[in-house]
């Protein structure tokens, strides 16, 4: 994989995300805070809705309650994390922020397993974002002193740390705190860049391909089921993790995941999806795509999808499936120094 060796980001940063850091924080807080275990979830939900002036909104209440209840029975989820996230939303998120999040939860949580998990991790991330930015603002005034960063056991990747620790141990806590803040900013930037690269190399070309094939059902499932396969391709080939957690046992991954770069022409990549002005956009708004019948010139052939996401990860790591090297290469394209 020629492009993989041109990635200019250190492996540590390719394999970490803000969400993974948040999950460590949730685990730490839930294991050391008995109050969060005993949270009266129905009361918290009612207080969130009251804060939003939506006390009588049965749809919102059902969405939040369903997310919490489903989290009890999913092996990748933890209802304690959701209880803590709801407390963060109650105290730190704006009313508009709560409303936008709950509407997205309601759109996903009642659907398939993959959509439910998406709503789960989205809620944890948005709640922690609210807590972080609030606590950072307060710490500037000397009120909270750093907030969740003190609960967040990040891996410190900084050669200067050893030098500071040995030369002046008294400066280590302050220096570590500053590095934590810098790491958070780097993670935030890279999370956004990874998501945009994922859209440009995986999700949007796949949606465009299915649209050209008039397969509207699969086109609309790329960002629900198909993404689980594409996430496994990226992790298996490049060791890269995104702020989206793959459902590796998704039995419906074939609905939206295929060798789309075999189905699209070279021109589709060179003239559309690799262009900087199209980076991270949905295909409908990309320069070079007209959304008319003339786009059919970028369709080369009809290809088929795969059955399970976990097979991508296993086969690619074992070096037994080179069919998707081009996908990994084109994702890596956006991490070159030249881009």
Secondary structure as the mmCIF struct_conf table of DSSP 4:
data_model
#
loop_
_struct_conf.conf_type_id
_struct_conf.id
_struct_conf.beg_label_comp_id
_struct_conf.beg_label_asym_id
_struct_conf.beg_label_seq_id
_struct_conf.end_label_comp_id
_struct_conf.end_label_asym_id
_struct_conf.end_label_seq_id
HELX_RH_3T_P HELX_RH_3T_P1 UNK A 2 UNK A 6
BEND BEND1 UNK A 9 UNK A 9
HELX_RH_AL_P HELX_RH_AL_P1 UNK A 11 UNK A 14
BEND BEND2 UNK A 15 UNK A 15
HELX_RH_AL_P HELX_RH_AL_P2 UNK A 18 UNK A 32
HELX_RH_AL_P HELX_RH_AL_P3 UNK A 34 UNK A 37
TURN_TY1_P TURN_TY1_P1 UNK A 38 UNK A 38
HELX_RH_AL_P HELX_RH_AL_P4 UNK A 41 UNK A 51
TURN_TY1_P TURN_TY1_P2 UNK A 52 UNK A 53
TURN_TY1_P TURN_TY1_P3 UNK A 55 UNK A 56
HELX_RH_AL_P HELX_RH_AL_P5 UNK A 58 UNK A 71
TURN_TY1_P TURN_TY1_P4 UNK A 72 UNK A 72
BEND BEND3 UNK A 73 UNK A 73
TURN_TY1_P TURN_TY1_P5 UNK A 75 UNK A 76
HELX_RH_AL_P HELX_RH_AL_P6 UNK A 79 UNK A 92
BEND BEND4 UNK A 93 UNK A 93
HELX_RH_AL_P HELX_RH_AL_P7 UNK A 95 UNK A 108
TURN_TY1_P TURN_TY1_P6 UNK A 109 UNK A 110
BEND BEND5 UNK A 111 UNK A 111
HELX_RH_AL_P HELX_RH_AL_P8 UNK A 113 UNK A 140
TURN_TY1_P TURN_TY1_P7 UNK A 141 UNK A 142
BEND BEND6 UNK A 143 UNK A 144
TURN_TY1_P TURN_TY1_P8 UNK A 145 UNK A 146
HELX_RH_3T_P HELX_RH_3T_P2 UNK A 147 UNK A 151
TURN_TY1_P TURN_TY1_P9 UNK A 159 UNK A 159
HELX_RH_AL_P HELX_RH_AL_P9 UNK A 160 UNK A 167
HELX_RH_3T_P HELX_RH_3T_P3 UNK A 169 UNK A 171
HELX_RH_AL_P HELX_RH_AL_P10 UNK A 172 UNK A 198
HELX_RH_PI_P HELX_RH_PI_P1 UNK A 199 UNK A 203
HELX_RH_AL_P HELX_RH_AL_P11 UNK A 204 UNK A 212
TURN_TY1_P TURN_TY1_P10 UNK A 213 UNK A 214
HELX_RH_AL_P HELX_RH_AL_P12 UNK A 216 UNK A 219
TURN_TY1_P TURN_TY1_P11 UNK A 220 UNK A 221
HELX_RH_PI_P HELX_RH_PI_P2 UNK A 222 UNK A 226
HELX_RH_AL_P HELX_RH_AL_P13 UNK A 227 UNK A 238
BEND BEND7 UNK A 243 UNK A 244
TURN_TY1_P TURN_TY1_P12 UNK A 248 UNK A 249
TURN_TY1_P TURN_TY1_P13 UNK A 251 UNK A 254
BEND BEND8 UNK A 255 UNK A 256
STRN STRN1 UNK A 258 UNK A 258
HELX_RH_AL_P HELX_RH_AL_P14 UNK A 260 UNK A 263
STRN STRN2 UNK A 264 UNK A 264
HELX_RH_AL_P HELX_RH_AL_P15 UNK A 266 UNK A 268
HELX_RH_PI_P HELX_RH_PI_P3 UNK A 269 UNK A 273
TURN_TY1_P TURN_TY1_P14 UNK A 274 UNK A 274
HELX_RH_3T_P HELX_RH_3T_P4 UNK A 276 UNK A 278
TURN_TY1_P TURN_TY1_P15 UNK A 279 UNK A 280
HELX_RH_3T_P HELX_RH_3T_P5 UNK A 283 UNK A 285
TURN_TY1_P TURN_TY1_P16 UNK A 287 UNK A 288
BEND BEND9 UNK A 291 UNK A 292
HELX_RH_3T_P HELX_RH_3T_P6 UNK A 293 UNK A 298
STRN STRN3 UNK A 299 UNK A 299
STRN STRN4 UNK A 305 UNK A 305
BEND BEND10 UNK A 307 UNK A 307
HELX_RH_AL_P HELX_RH_AL_P16 UNK A 309 UNK A 317
TURN_TY1_P TURN_TY1_P17 UNK A 318 UNK A 319
TURN_TY1_P TURN_TY1_P18 UNK A 323 UNK A 324
HELX_RH_AL_P HELX_RH_AL_P17 UNK A 325 UNK A 332
HELX_RH_3T_P HELX_RH_3T_P7 UNK A 333 UNK A 335
BEND BEND11 UNK A 336 UNK A 336
TURN_TY1_P TURN_TY1_P19 UNK A 337 UNK A 338
#
